Amino acid sequence: MEKIGFIGLGNMGMPMAQNLISNGIKVKGFDVSEEVLKQASENNIMVCSDALQVSKEIDVLITMLPNGEAVSNVFNSESLLENIDPSILIIECSTISPKTSKELSLKASSLNLEMIDAPVSGGVKGAEEASLTFMVGGSVENVEKAKPILSKMGKNIFHAGDSGSGQVAKLCNNMLLAIHMCGTAETIAMGVNNGLDPAILSEIMKNSSGGNWSLEKYNPFPGVMKEVPSSNDYSGGFLNSLMLKDLNLAEELATQSESDTPMGKLAKALYEELNNQGLESLDFSSIQKNYLD
Ligand code: NAD
């Protein structure tokens, strides 16, 4: 039976690890938060005292960390790469800069280690329901090796290209997500300001040429859709702080590749404003607040 090491058991990592366990896989885990570790042990994860201990006697190592700094800390500062067994496949699922991701995988391959980047889309709900989309960068062989594991946590697995390509695809997706969420929020507000019912307007646009994912699955206007953050005071979901992190990474990528992204820059400015209002812990659909009285 396969044994998996999991580092970073937060909002996404914990339900992903739980889906592995419910498929009969043994999971060892580590997180810097004591509270998270307590929850992990209640969820049948074998809790370890550090990242190095997690990497012993496992077949696959998965990391799901908040940002590039945490990923670098785990793999470089804590010398994990230098101490890991080459038979272990490393699947790095955090959203980080493609540059950091490529540098890490180059270092891994210089140490004869196998590593892929596999950031996800689908949010906490997707993690809980094992319906995530994985955007994978790395060699064909390693991606094929990872598929049986990834398929226990997600529904769609796309091979985007070489190392770092999964991160490029993820940043393209999230920049577009931010753009259509901002556009959807300001459009519904304009309709409401002109006497329309937000639910009727949303239904019209969803079935017309303005239709998009935010309207179909994640309506930002409170009360239009049940079981989405906008109907729950914008709590849970994908935090404004994480969206801003991704938009900063997207802007960095655009600069490096000399790509013109005026809409991406505007979306970043709007999320910056939202975060500066102290709303960093609300779901990203709370951009709607900017357009409500
Ligand atoms: P989170 O903050 O809830 O979880 C991250 C966990 O990593 C925390 O429990 C934290 O204590 C732990 N951690 C931090 N540094 C560590 C270290 N050095 N060693 C061990 N553990 C450490 O974040 P999340 O929402 O689970 O997101 C994780 C990643 O997934 C991020 O990169 C995010 O951008 C991406 N993502 C999140 C969502 C979402 O909806 N939340 C969706 C898609 C992608």
py3Dmol code that shows the C-alpha trace and the ligand (Angstrom):
import py3Dmol

protein = """\
ATOM      1  CA  MET A   1       0.000   0.000   0.000  1.00  0.00           C
ATOM      2  CA  GLU A   2       1.214   3.504  -0.817  1.00  0.00           C
ATOM      3  CA  LYS A   3       2.263   5.864   1.934  1.00  0.00           C
ATOM      4  CA  ILE A   4       2.082   9.614   1.388  1.00  0.00           C
ATOM      5  CA  GLY A   5       3.735  12.486   3.223  1.00  0.00           C
ATOM      6  CA  PHE A   6       1.740  15.742   3.341  1.00  0.00           C
ATOM      7  CA  ILE A   7       3.225  19.111   4.348  1.00  0.00           C
ATOM      8  CA  GLY A   8       0.788  22.027   4.812  1.00  0.00           C
ATOM      9  CA  LEU A   9      -2.569  20.849   6.152  1.00  0.00           C
ATOM     10  CA  GLY A  10      -4.545  24.107   5.936  1.00  0.00           C
ATOM     11  CA  ASN A  11      -7.875  24.874   4.260  1.00  0.00           C
ATOM     12  CA  MET A  12      -6.876  22.954   1.134  1.00  0.00           C
ATOM     13  CA  GLY A  13      -4.288  20.458   2.375  1.00  0.00           C
ATOM     14  CA  MET A  14      -6.450  18.951   5.125  1.00  0.00           C
ATOM     15  CA  PRO A  15      -9.414  17.891   2.930  1.00  0.00           C
ATOM     16  CA  MET A  16      -7.006  16.722   0.199  1.00  0.00           C
ATOM     17  CA  ALA A  17      -5.208  14.508   2.736  1.00  0.00           C
ATOM     18  CA  GLN A  18      -8.545  13.245   4.030  1.00  0.00           C
ATOM     19  CA  ASN A  19      -9.539  12.137   0.519  1.00  0.00           C
ATOM     20  CA  LEU A  20      -6.328  10.107   0.299  1.00  0.00           C
ATOM     21  CA  ILE A  21      -7.125   8.475   3.641  1.00  0.00           C
ATOM     22  CA  SER A  22     -10.679   7.651   2.589  1.00  0.00           C
ATOM     23  CA  ASN A  23      -9.130   5.825  -0.385  1.00  0.00           C
ATOM     24  CA  GLY A  24      -7.174   3.581   1.972  1.00  0.00           C
ATOM     25  CA  ILE A  25      -3.852   5.452   1.690  1.00  0.00           C
ATOM     26  CA  LYS A  26      -1.713   5.997   4.796  1.00  0.00           C
ATOM     27  CA  VAL A  27      -0.862   9.686   5.272  1.00  0.00           C
ATOM     28  CA  LYS A  28       1.908  11.183   7.403  1.00  0.00           C
ATOM     29  CA  GLY A  29       1.689  14.924   7.889  1.00  0.00           C
ATOM     30  CA  PHE A  30       3.295  18.085   9.199  1.00  0.00           C
ATOM     31  CA  ASP A  31       2.170  21.688   9.623  1.00  0.00           C
ATOM     32  CA  VAL A  32       3.723  24.553  11.601  1.00  0.00           C
ATOM     33  CA  SER A  33       0.386  25.203  13.338  1.00  0.00           C
ATOM     34  CA  GLU A  34      -0.206  23.247  16.561  1.00  0.00           C
ATOM     35  CA  GLU A  35      -3.954  23.644  16.136  1.00  0.00           C
ATOM     36  CA  VAL A  36      -3.798  22.139  12.645  1.00  0.00           C
ATOM     37  CA  LEU A  37      -1.689  19.233  13.922  1.00  0.00           C
ATOM     38  CA  LYS A  38      -4.292  18.475  16.611  1.00  0.00           C
ATOM     39  CA  GLN A  39      -7.010  18.407  13.959  1.00  0.00           C
ATOM     40  CA  ALA A  40      -4.784  16.251  11.724  1.00  0.00           C
ATOM     41  CA  SER A  41      -4.363  13.618  14.387  1.00  0.00           C
ATOM     42  CA  GLU A  42      -8.152  13.555  14.933  1.00  0.00           C
ATOM     43  CA  ASN A  43      -8.451  12.977  11.170  1.00  0.00           C
ATOM     44  CA  ASN A  44      -6.223   9.851  11.241  1.00  0.00           C
ATOM     45  CA  ILE A  45      -3.135  11.561   9.835  1.00  0.00           C
ATOM     46  CA  MET A  46       0.111  10.296  11.401  1.00  0.00           C
ATOM     47  CA  VAL A  47       1.484  13.543  12.788  1.00  0.00           C
ATOM     48  CA  CYS A  48       5.248  14.179  12.491  1.00  0.00           C
ATOM     49  CA  SER A  49       7.419  16.651  14.363  1.00  0.00           C
ATOM     50  CA  ASP A  50       8.967  18.221  11.232  1.00  0.00           C
ATOM     51  CA  ALA A  51       9.122  18.115   7.443  1.00  0.00           C
ATOM     52  CA  LEU A  52      12.147  15.818   7.440  1.00  0.00           C
ATOM     53  CA  GLN A  53      10.333  13.197   9.521  1.00  0.00           C
ATOM     54  CA  VAL A  54       7.397  13.275   7.073  1.00  0.00           C
ATOM     55  CA  SER A  55       9.744  12.426   4.198  1.00  0.00           C
ATOM     56  CA  LYS A  56      10.899   9.125   5.746  1.00  0.00           C
ATOM     57  CA  GLU A  57       9.429   5.816   4.486  1.00  0.00           C
ATOM     58  CA  ILE A  58       6.965   7.299   2.044  1.00  0.00           C
ATOM     59  CA  ASP A  59       6.352   6.840  -1.705  1.00  0.00           C
ATOM     60  CA  VAL A  60       5.035  10.303  -2.528  1.00  0.00           C
ATOM     61  CA  LEU A  61       5.494  13.724  -0.871  1.00  0.00           C
ATOM     62  CA  ILE A  62       2.830  16.397  -1.363  1.00  0.00           C
ATOM     63  CA  THR A  63       3.251  20.040  -0.313  1.00  0.00           C
ATOM     64  CA  MET A  64       0.318  22.483  -0.056  1.00  0.00           C
ATOM     65  CA  LEU A  65       1.788  25.677   1.412  1.00  0.00           C
ATOM     66  CA  PRO A  66       0.616  29.306   1.429  1.00  0.00           C
ATOM     67  CA  ASN A  67       3.348  30.879  -0.734  1.00  0.00           C
ATOM     68  CA  GLY A  68       6.780  30.632  -2.353  1.00  0.00           C
ATOM     69  CA  GLU A  69       8.559  31.665   0.835  1.00  0.00           C
ATOM     70  CA  ALA A  70       7.035  28.750   2.782  1.00  0.00           C
ATOM     71  CA  VAL A  71       7.844  26.347  -0.082  1.00  0.00           C
ATOM     72  CA  SER A  72      11.441  27.589  -0.152  1.00  0.00           C
ATOM     73  CA  ASN A  73      11.673  27.296   3.632  1.00  0.00           C
ATOM     74  CA  VAL A  74      10.564  23.687   3.569  1.00  0.00           C
ATOM     75  CA  PHE A  75      12.683  22.501   0.628  1.00  0.00           C
ATOM     76  CA  ASN A  76      15.780  24.691   1.004  1.00  0.00           C
ATOM     77  CA  SER A  77      16.153  26.086   4.537  1.00  0.00           C
ATOM     78  CA  GLU A  78      15.073  22.839   6.171  1.00  0.00           C
ATOM     79  CA  SER A  79      17.347  20.935   3.691  1.00  0.00           C
ATOM     80  CA  LEU A  80      14.563  18.575   2.722  1.00  0.00           C
ATOM     81  CA  LEU A  81      15.818  18.149  -0.857  1.00  0.00           C
ATOM     82  CA  GLU A  82      19.296  17.107   0.304  1.00  0.00           C
ATOM     83  CA  ASN A  83      17.835  14.471   2.606  1.00  0.00           C
ATOM     84  CA  ILE A  84      14.982  12.943   0.667  1.00  0.00           C
ATOM     85  CA  ASP A  85      15.137   9.441  -0.855  1.00  0.00           C
ATOM     86  CA  PRO A  86      15.301   9.602  -4.718  1.00  0.00           C
ATOM     87  CA  SER A  87      12.560   6.957  -5.017  1.00  0.00           C
ATOM     88  CA  ILE A  88      10.014   9.491  -3.691  1.00  0.00           C
ATOM     89  CA  LEU A  89       7.923  11.482  -6.187  1.00  0.00           C
ATOM     90  CA  ILE A  90       7.502  15.096  -5.026  1.00  0.00           C
ATOM     91  CA  ILE A  91       4.210  16.804  -5.955  1.00  0.00           C
ATOM     92  CA  GLU A  92       4.294  20.544  -5.159  1.00  0.00           C
ATOM     93  CA  CYS A  93       0.665  21.804  -5.163  1.00  0.00           C
ATOM     94  CA  SER A  94       1.010  25.342  -3.708  1.00  0.00           C
ATOM     95  CA  THR A  95       0.466  28.380  -5.952  1.00  0.00           C
ATOM     96  CA  ILE A  96       3.898  30.009  -6.294  1.00  0.00           C
ATOM     97  CA  SER A  97       5.886  31.884  -8.938  1.00  0.00           C
ATOM     98  CA  PRO A  98       6.762  29.754 -12.001  1.00  0.00           C
ATOM     99  CA  LYS A  99      10.363  31.002 -11.612  1.00  0.00           C
ATOM    100  CA  THR A 100      10.652  29.665  -8.041  1.00  0.00           C
ATOM    101  CA  SER A 101       8.968  26.457  -9.143  1.00  0.00           C
ATOM    102  CA  LYS A 102      11.416  25.940 -12.042  1.00  0.00           C
ATOM    103  CA  GLU A 103      14.442  26.718  -9.842  1.00  0.00           C
ATOM    104  CA  LEU A 104      13.260  24.195  -7.279  1.00  0.00           C
ATOM    105  CA  SER A 105      12.689  21.458  -9.828  1.00  0.00           C
ATOM    106  CA  LEU A 106      16.127  22.132 -11.398  1.00  0.00           C
ATOM    107  CA  LYS A 107      17.718  21.754  -7.969  1.00  0.00           C
ATOM    108  CA  ALA A 108      15.678  18.580  -7.408  1.00  0.00           C
ATOM    109  CA  SER A 109      16.787  17.062 -10.698  1.00  0.00           C
ATOM    110  CA  SER A 110      20.443  17.924  -9.955  1.00  0.00           C
ATOM    111  CA  LEU A 111      19.987  15.743  -6.856  1.00  0.00           C
ATOM    112  CA  ASN A 112      18.349  12.973  -8.969  1.00  0.00           C
ATOM    113  CA  LEU A 113      14.943  13.673  -7.456  1.00  0.00           C
ATOM    114  CA  GLU A 114      11.631  13.559  -9.306  1.00  0.00           C
ATOM    115  CA  MET A 115       9.435  16.613  -8.847  1.00  0.00           C
ATOM    116  CA  ILE A 116       6.352  18.081 -10.517  1.00  0.00           C
ATOM    117  CA  ASP A 117       4.400  21.297  -9.925  1.00  0.00           C
ATOM    118  CA  ALA A 118       0.651  20.662  -9.618  1.00  0.00           C
ATOM    119  CA  PRO A 119      -1.252  23.765  -8.463  1.00  0.00           C
ATOM    120  CA  VAL A 120      -5.005  23.421  -8.231  1.00  0.00           C
ATOM    121  CA  SER A 121      -8.263  25.149  -9.007  1.00  0.00           C
ATOM    122  CA  GLY A 122     -11.627  24.410  -7.410  1.00  0.00           C
ATOM    123  CA  GLY A 123     -11.228  25.928  -3.952  1.00  0.00           C
ATOM    124  CA  VAL A 124     -11.987  24.391  -0.580  1.00  0.00           C
ATOM    125  CA  LYS A 125     -15.239  22.870  -1.900  1.00  0.00           C
ATOM    126  CA  GLY A 126     -13.323  21.188  -4.729  1.00  0.00           C
ATOM    127  CA  ALA A 127     -10.765  19.895  -2.217  1.00  0.00           C
ATOM    128  CA  GLU A 128     -13.523  18.510   0.017  1.00  0.00           C
ATOM    129  CA  GLU A 129     -15.404  16.910  -2.866  1.00  0.00           C
ATOM    130  CA  ALA A 130     -12.226  15.560  -4.559  1.00  0.00           C
ATOM    131  CA  SER A 131     -13.167  17.506  -7.685  1.00  0.00           C
ATOM    132  CA  LEU A 132     -10.075  19.720  -8.016  1.00  0.00           C
ATOM    133  CA  THR A 133      -8.472  20.575 -11.342  1.00  0.00           C
ATOM    134  CA  PHE A 134      -4.709  19.949 -11.293  1.00  0.00           C
ATOM    135  CA  MET A 135      -2.491  21.948 -13.692  1.00  0.00           C
ATOM    136  CA  VAL A 136       0.696  19.985 -13.896  1.00  0.00           C
ATOM    137  CA  GLY A 137       4.212  20.864 -15.023  1.00  0.00           C
ATOM    138  CA  GLY A 138       6.971  18.284 -15.368  1.00  0.00           C
ATOM    139  CA  SER A 139       8.094  15.255 -17.401  1.00  0.00           C
ATOM    140  CA  VAL A 140       5.503  12.956 -19.018  1.00  0.00           C
ATOM    141  CA  GLU A 141       6.801  10.018 -16.930  1.00  0.00           C
ATOM    142  CA  ASN A 142       6.407  11.853 -13.616  1.00  0.00           C
ATOM    143  CA  VAL A 143       2.987  13.217 -14.548  1.00  0.00           C
ATOM    144  CA  GLU A 144       1.812   9.677 -15.432  1.00  0.00           C
ATOM    145  CA  LYS A 145       3.225   8.414 -12.117  1.00  0.00           C
ATOM    146  CA  ALA A 146       1.331  11.129 -10.228  1.00  0.00           C
ATOM    147  CA  LYS A 147      -2.039  10.628 -11.936  1.00  0.00           C
ATOM    148  CA  PRO A 148      -3.341   7.746  -9.748  1.00  0.00           C
ATOM    149  CA  ILE A 149      -2.689   9.891  -6.637  1.00  0.00           C
ATOM    150  CA  LEU A 150      -4.012  13.161  -8.093  1.00  0.00           C
ATOM    151  CA  SER A 151      -7.174  11.412  -9.288  1.00  0.00           C
ATOM    152  CA  LYS A 152      -8.046  10.627  -5.651  1.00  0.00           C
ATOM    153  CA  MET A 153      -8.149  14.381  -4.926  1.00  0.00           C
ATOM    154  CA  GLY A 154      -9.381  15.801  -8.224  1.00  0.00           C
ATOM    155  CA  LYS A 155     -11.421  15.228 -11.375  1.00  0.00           C
ATOM    156  CA  ASN A 156      -9.335  16.962 -14.046  1.00  0.00           C
ATOM    157  CA  ILE A 157      -5.609  16.525 -14.506  1.00  0.00           C
ATOM    158  CA  PHE A 158      -4.005  18.641 -17.241  1.00  0.00           C
ATOM    159  CA  HIS A 159      -0.372  18.337 -18.277  1.00  0.00           C
ATOM    160  CA  ALA A 160       0.513  21.968 -19.112  1.00  0.00           C
ATOM    161  CA  GLY A 161       4.164  21.381 -20.145  1.00  0.00           C
ATOM    162  CA  ASP A 162       7.626  21.323 -18.541  1.00  0.00           C
ATOM    163  CA  SER A 163       8.413  22.232 -14.931  1.00  0.00           C
ATOM    164  CA  GLY A 164       6.818  25.527 -13.912  1.00  0.00           C
ATOM    165  CA  SER A 165       4.146  25.308 -16.652  1.00  0.00           C
ATOM    166  CA  GLY A 166       1.483  24.239 -14.151  1.00  0.00           C
ATOM    167  CA  GLN A 167       2.122  27.485 -12.284  1.00  0.00           C
ATOM    168  CA  VAL A 168       1.920  29.551 -15.494  1.00  0.00           C
ATOM    169  CA  ALA A 169      -1.477  27.959 -16.300  1.00  0.00           C
ATOM    170  CA  LYS A 170      -2.680  28.558 -12.736  1.00  0.00           C
ATOM    171  CA  LEU A 171      -1.718  32.270 -12.810  1.00  0.00           C
ATOM    172  CA  CYS A 172      -3.377  32.740 -16.231  1.00  0.00           C
ATOM    173  CA  ASN A 173      -6.550  31.133 -14.846  1.00  0.00           C
ATOM    174  CA  ASN A 174      -6.626  33.180 -11.647  1.00  0.00           C
ATOM    175  CA  MET A 175      -5.966  36.466 -13.429  1.00  0.00           C
ATOM    176  CA  LEU A 176      -8.972  35.747 -15.673  1.00  0.00           C
ATOM    177  CA  LEU A 177     -11.035  34.680 -12.637  1.00  0.00           C
ATOM    178  CA  ALA A 178     -10.293  38.011 -10.896  1.00  0.00           C
ATOM    179  CA  ILE A 179     -11.146  39.963 -14.047  1.00  0.00           C
ATOM    180  CA  HIS A 180     -14.533  38.299 -14.582  1.00  0.00           C
ATOM    181  CA  MET A 181     -15.398  38.418 -10.868  1.00  0.00           C
ATOM    182  CA  CYS A 182     -14.746  42.210 -10.789  1.00  0.00           C
ATOM    183  CA  GLY A 183     -16.722  42.662 -14.007  1.00  0.00           C
ATOM    184  CA  THR A 184     -19.613  40.552 -12.738  1.00  0.00           C
ATOM    185  CA  ALA A 185     -19.809  42.460  -9.424  1.00  0.00           C
ATOM    186  CA  GLU A 186     -19.834  45.918 -10.992  1.00  0.00           C
ATOM    187  CA  THR A 187     -22.349  44.850 -13.653  1.00  0.00           C
ATOM    188  CA  ILE A 188     -24.872  43.404 -11.167  1.00  0.00           C
ATOM    189  CA  ALA A 189     -24.542  46.575  -9.055  1.00  0.00           C
ATOM    190  CA  MET A 190     -25.298  48.741 -12.106  1.00  0.00           C
ATOM    191  CA  GLY A 191     -28.420  46.665 -12.814  1.00  0.00           C
ATOM    192  CA  VAL A 192     -29.576  46.919  -9.192  1.00  0.00           C
ATOM    193  CA  ASN A 193     -28.954  50.694  -9.181  1.00  0.00           C
ATOM    194  CA  ASN A 194     -31.325  50.826 -12.141  1.00  0.00           C
ATOM    195  CA  GLY A 195     -34.110  48.903 -10.411  1.00  0.00           C
ATOM    196  CA  LEU A 196     -33.371  45.323 -11.496  1.00  0.00           C
ATOM    197  CA  ASP A 197     -33.611  42.292  -9.196  1.00  0.00           C
ATOM    198  CA  PRO A 198     -30.052  40.885  -8.878  1.00  0.00           C
ATOM    199  CA  ALA A 199     -31.308  37.281  -9.202  1.00  0.00           C
ATOM    200  CA  ILE A 200     -33.315  37.993 -12.379  1.00  0.00           C
ATOM    201  CA  LEU A 201     -30.445  39.984 -13.912  1.00  0.00           C
ATOM    202  CA  SER A 202     -27.975  37.190 -13.047  1.00  0.00           C
ATOM    203  CA  GLU A 203     -30.250  34.595 -14.682  1.00  0.00           C
ATOM    204  CA  ILE A 204     -30.558  36.734 -17.833  1.00  0.00           C
ATOM    205  CA  MET A 205     -26.798  37.286 -18.153  1.00  0.00           C
ATOM    206  CA  LYS A 206     -25.967  33.664 -17.285  1.00  0.00           C
ATOM    207  CA  ASN A 207     -28.044  32.593 -20.289  1.00  0.00           C
ATOM    208  CA  SER A 208     -26.763  35.361 -22.557  1.00  0.00           C
ATOM    209  CA  SER A 209     -23.383  36.370 -23.937  1.00  0.00           C
ATOM    210  CA  GLY A 210     -22.275  37.790 -20.554  1.00  0.00           C
ATOM    211  CA  GLY A 211     -22.394  34.291 -18.990  1.00  0.00           C
ATOM    212  CA  ASN A 212     -19.266  33.272 -17.052  1.00  0.00           C
ATOM    213  CA  TRP A 213     -18.103  31.059 -14.147  1.00  0.00           C
ATOM    214  CA  SER A 214     -18.725  33.749 -11.486  1.00  0.00           C
ATOM    215  CA  LEU A 215     -22.372  33.994 -12.576  1.00  0.00           C
ATOM    216  CA  GLU A 216     -22.830  30.237 -12.952  1.00  0.00           C
ATOM    217  CA  LYS A 217     -21.117  28.979  -9.809  1.00  0.00           C
ATOM    218  CA  TYR A 218     -20.144  31.799  -7.477  1.00  0.00           C
ATOM    219  CA  ASN A 219     -22.525  34.746  -7.702  1.00  0.00           C
ATOM    220  CA  PRO A 220     -20.987  37.661  -5.703  1.00  0.00           C
ATOM    221  CA  PHE A 221     -24.306  39.360  -4.890  1.00  0.00           C
ATOM    222  CA  PRO A 222     -25.660  38.355  -1.430  1.00  0.00           C
ATOM    223  CA  GLY A 223     -28.718  36.111  -1.522  1.00  0.00           C
ATOM    224  CA  VAL A 224     -28.718  35.315  -5.245  1.00  0.00           C
ATOM    225  CA  MET A 225     -27.149  31.877  -4.863  1.00  0.00           C
ATOM    226  CA  LYS A 226     -27.281  29.571  -1.852  1.00  0.00           C
ATOM    227  CA  GLU A 227     -24.174  27.909  -0.395  1.00  0.00           C
ATOM    228  CA  VAL A 228     -21.657  30.407  -1.799  1.00  0.00           C
ATOM    229  CA  PRO A 229     -19.628  32.854   0.361  1.00  0.00           C
ATOM    230  CA  SER A 230     -21.673  35.906  -0.756  1.00  0.00           C
ATOM    231  CA  SER A 231     -24.710  34.434   1.031  1.00  0.00           C
ATOM    232  CA  ASN A 232     -22.643  33.751   4.147  1.00  0.00           C
ATOM    233  CA  ASP A 233     -21.141  37.209   4.852  1.00  0.00           C
ATOM    234  CA  TYR A 234     -18.326  36.345   2.409  1.00  0.00           C
ATOM    235  CA  SER A 235     -16.753  33.945   4.893  1.00  0.00           C
ATOM    236  CA  GLY A 236     -14.701  30.904   3.868  1.00  0.00           C
ATOM    237  CA  GLY A 237     -13.791  30.239   0.238  1.00  0.00           C
ATOM    238  CA  PHE A 238     -10.786  31.808  -1.500  1.00  0.00           C
ATOM    239  CA  LEU A 239      -9.435  34.699   0.554  1.00  0.00           C
ATOM    240  CA  ASN A 240      -8.776  38.209  -0.801  1.00  0.00           C
ATOM    241  CA  SER A 241      -5.204  37.909   0.498  1.00  0.00           C
ATOM    242  CA  LEU A 242      -4.603  34.796  -1.641  1.00  0.00           C
ATOM    243  CA  MET A 243      -6.196  36.394  -4.722  1.00  0.00           C
ATOM    244  CA  LEU A 244      -3.929  39.420  -4.311  1.00  0.00           C
ATOM    245  CA  LYS A 245      -0.922  37.105  -3.931  1.00  0.00           C
ATOM    246  CA  ASP A 246      -1.837  35.407  -7.237  1.00  0.00           C
ATOM    247  CA  LEU A 247      -2.415  38.744  -9.020  1.00  0.00           C
ATOM    248  CA  ASN A 248       1.004  39.952  -7.861  1.00  0.00           C
ATOM    249  CA  LEU A 249       2.544  36.728  -9.207  1.00  0.00           C
ATOM    250  CA  ALA A 250       0.619  37.173 -12.484  1.00  0.00           C
ATOM    251  CA  GLU A 251       1.936  40.732 -12.823  1.00  0.00           C
ATOM    252  CA  GLU A 252       5.494  39.500 -12.186  1.00  0.00           C
ATOM    253  CA  LEU A 253       4.996  36.861 -14.886  1.00  0.00           C
ATOM    254  CA  ALA A 254       3.589  39.455 -17.313  1.00  0.00           C
ATOM    255  CA  THR A 255       6.605  41.726 -16.735  1.00  0.00           C
ATOM    256  CA  GLN A 256       9.084  38.873 -17.206  1.00  0.00           C
ATOM    257  CA  SER A 257       7.418  37.793 -20.453  1.00  0.00           C
ATOM    258  CA  GLU A 258       6.749  41.380 -21.706  1.00  0.00           C
ATOM    259  CA  SER A 259       3.007  40.585 -21.872  1.00  0.00           C
ATOM    260  CA  ASP A 260       0.484  43.446 -21.880  1.00  0.00           C
ATOM    261  CA  THR A 261      -2.080  42.830 -19.134  1.00  0.00           C
ATOM    262  CA  PRO A 262      -4.014  46.095 -18.483  1.00  0.00           C
ATOM    263  CA  MET A 263      -7.118  44.215 -17.209  1.00  0.00           C
ATOM    264  CA  GLY A 264      -4.959  42.081 -14.892  1.00  0.00           C
ATOM    265  CA  LYS A 265      -3.334  45.246 -13.493  1.00  0.00           C
ATOM    266  CA  LEU A 266      -6.730  46.848 -12.889  1.00  0.00           C
ATOM    267  CA  ALA A 267      -8.047  43.735 -11.124  1.00  0.00           C
ATOM    268  CA  LYS A 268      -4.901  43.747  -8.976  1.00  0.00           C
ATOM    269  CA  ALA A 269      -5.474  47.407  -8.015  1.00  0.00           C
ATOM    270  CA  LEU A 270      -9.091  46.622  -7.040  1.00  0.00           C
ATOM    271  CA  TYR A 271      -8.028  43.671  -4.854  1.00  0.00           C
ATOM    272  CA  GLU A 272      -5.242  45.762  -3.331  1.00  0.00           C
ATOM    273  CA  GLU A 273      -7.868  48.339  -2.320  1.00  0.00           C
ATOM    274  CA  LEU A 274     -10.065  45.595  -0.811  1.00  0.00           C
ATOM    275  CA  ASN A 275      -7.159  44.118   1.178  1.00  0.00           C
ATOM    276  CA  ASN A 276      -6.167  47.597   2.395  1.00  0.00           C
ATOM    277  CA  GLN A 277      -9.662  48.019   3.842  1.00  0.00           C
ATOM    278  CA  GLY A 278      -8.855  45.156   6.248  1.00  0.00           C
ATOM    279  CA  LEU A 279     -10.948  42.659   4.251  1.00  0.00           C
ATOM    280  CA  GLU A 280      -8.081  40.265   3.489  1.00  0.00           C
ATOM    281  CA  SER A 281      -9.783  37.354   5.282  1.00  0.00           C
ATOM    282  CA  LEU A 282     -13.025  37.551   3.309  1.00  0.00           C
ATOM    283  CA  ASP A 283     -13.766  35.532   0.206  1.00  0.00           C
ATOM    284  CA  PHE A 284     -12.678  37.160  -3.086  1.00  0.00           C
ATOM    285  CA  SER A 285     -16.303  37.582  -4.244  1.00  0.00           C
ATOM    286  CA  SER A 286     -16.508  40.322  -1.561  1.00  0.00           C
ATOM    287  CA  ILE A 287     -15.248  42.659  -4.310  1.00  0.00           C
ATOM    288  CA  GLN A 288     -19.035  43.186  -4.596  1.00  0.00           C
ATOM    289  CA  LYS A 289     -18.801  45.269  -1.382  1.00  0.00           C
ATOM    290  CA  ASN A 290     -17.031  47.998  -3.381  1.00  0.00           C
ATOM    291  CA  TYR A 291     -20.242  48.480  -5.364  1.00  0.00           C
ATOM    292  CA  LEU A 292     -22.852  48.217  -2.583  1.00  0.00           C
ATOM    293  CA  ASP A 293     -24.151  51.253  -0.692  1.00  0.00           C
TER     294      ASP A 293
END
"""
ligand_1 = """\
44
NAD
P -3.758 27.853 4.330
O -3.065 29.052 4.821
O -5.112 27.519 4.847
O -2.834 26.550 4.556
C -1.435 26.545 4.468
C -0.904 25.732 5.641
O 0.509 25.653 5.537
C -1.218 26.361 7.017
O -1.886 25.401 7.822
C 0.150 26.729 7.572
O 0.226 26.599 8.983
C 1.043 25.738 6.845
N 2.453 26.146 6.767
C 2.970 27.373 6.504
N 4.319 27.325 6.492
C 4.668 26.035 6.737
C 5.911 25.344 6.844
N 7.092 25.976 6.683
N 5.889 24.016 7.153
C 4.706 23.362 7.328
N 3.502 23.957 7.231
C 3.479 25.275 6.936
O -3.800 28.004 2.723
P -4.718 27.170 1.717
O -5.974 27.922 1.465
O -4.752 25.744 2.140
O -3.853 27.339 0.393
C -2.683 26.572 0.164
C -2.189 26.859 -1.256
O -3.207 26.520 -2.208
C -1.856 28.342 -1.495
O -0.685 28.421 -2.241
C -3.079 28.870 -2.248
O -2.761 29.960 -3.091
C -3.490 27.631 -3.038
N -4.928 27.588 -3.377
C -5.866 27.890 -2.415
C -7.215 27.822 -2.768
C -8.291 28.151 -1.755
O -9.468 28.276 -2.164
N -7.983 28.258 -0.478
C -7.591 27.458 -4.076
C -6.601 27.128 -5.000
C -5.261 27.198 -4.634
"""
view = py3Dmol.view(width=600, height=400)
view.addModel(protein, "pdb")
view.setStyle({"model": 0}, {"cartoon": {"style": "trace"}})
view.addModel(ligand_1, "xyz")
view.setStyle({"model": 1}, {"stick": {}})
view.zoomTo()
view.show()
